[in-house]
Amino acid sequence: MTTHTEHYHLNSKLTLHTPSHSPLPIHAVTLTLTKQDNTLSECRLTFQITPELYQRIETEALFNLKPELRGSLSNGKFQPEPNIEIEATLQPDLLPKLTETIINLDQASIYLQNLSQQQPDHPLLSTESWFVLQVKQTQESGETGYRTFWSYLNPSLLVKENISSEEITEAMVNFFKDSLDTNLSEITQNSFTQSWAEMTKAFEELADTTLTATEETISEIIEDVTNTFEELVDTAYESIPEETRSNPEIFEEMVNFFTEDDWSYTKIQGESVLRLAFEGENGKWNCYAKAREKQQQFVFYSICPINVPKNKRKTVSEFLTRANSGMIIGNFELDFNSGEVCYKTSIDVSGDYISSALIKQLVYTNVMMMDKYLPGLKSVISEKISPEDAIR
């Protein structure tokens, strides 16, 4: 079998559409086509977006970017700038639509650009027709980012006539191991199992609509995968010296709460932190839940979906100061360097213990405050209203 890969530098704007049919503008960087024996086997698109647009993609799980199928960030969270780069692969059953129309790579790139203008609702331009493989951002301190499950198990394997349970098992186990290798000592055996259950559920949901195999075959694959994972958990957890295992009280209670309360979350690599998403009446945004075991503290953040421009930060700081006046639980914070606004709630449980009831109060008070003041914050940034009037 002969494999040939071609790369074409696009450097052009492209507009995709979301499941809600709203436009999603991206800056297309590279189009990559792979052929096996002259048959198109994969199409990859590399594009750049602003961090603000990435928040929307993450919150709405666009491009099949489910929280359970995201790896851990390699070097800290994304910053408000520069742009973030995403590499995605096209859903395999849409490859014939490209094959019917194009002969070479030049034609493929022109075809996509023409579709964006002439047929904006075409399946090739749907965010759900693409699977994110990796996400990265180059920062002053180096590169940070993560790989998704689809970089371990290419979607093309899910439409093969003879699906290999060994290939799928190997991909799922490798993805899970790589996500946890750097912070095994911070993970409890219970959270191992919870994380695996979430990933398996996400895979099963996709298999119901994508796999060409029978339901019986899918069940057999999941059973093989689960058996392999149980062995992995036992081996991995037992290999951690007991004296180096972190106190699981706060982190485990935190994981238990968000699991039982039906939140989707991703663990940040190397930290006792969960990344979550919330949608209120006035917007969508990302949240972070942090367990500070040594200090016996739990902290929860709502990150405003809008970064404040430099020339508006003093005005916004007045608005936030007015909003904070009289606050009993939590407060707004503004990072003057990045323009990031967050609402923080926290509790110190030294000499006591944390419970789901305490976590629930802090979490929901937090998101309610962000949802309440978000419209006013937007109005102040757009200069539609003064900070004083925005609070009234």
Buried (B, 14 or more C-beta within 10 A) or exposed (E): EEEEEEEBEBEBEBBBBBEEEEEBEBBBBBBBBBBEEEEBBBBBBBBBBBBEBBBBBBBBBBBBBBBBBBBBBBBBBBBBBBBBBBBBBBBBBBBEBBBEBBEEBEEBBBBBBEBBEEEEEBBBBBBBBBBBBBBBBEBEEEEBBBBBBBBBBBBBBBBEEEBEBEBBBBBBBEBBEBBBEEBBEBBBBEBBEBBBBBBBEBBBEBBEEBBEBEEEBBEBBBEBBBEBBEEBBEEBBEEBEEEEBBBBBBBBBBBBBBBEEEBBBBBBBBBBBBBBBBEBEBBBBBBBBBBBBEEBBBBBBBBBBBBBEEEBBEBBBBBBBBBBEEEEEBBBBBEEEBBBBBBBBBBEBEEEEBEBEBBEBBBBBBBBBBBBBBBBBBBBBEEEBBBEEBBE
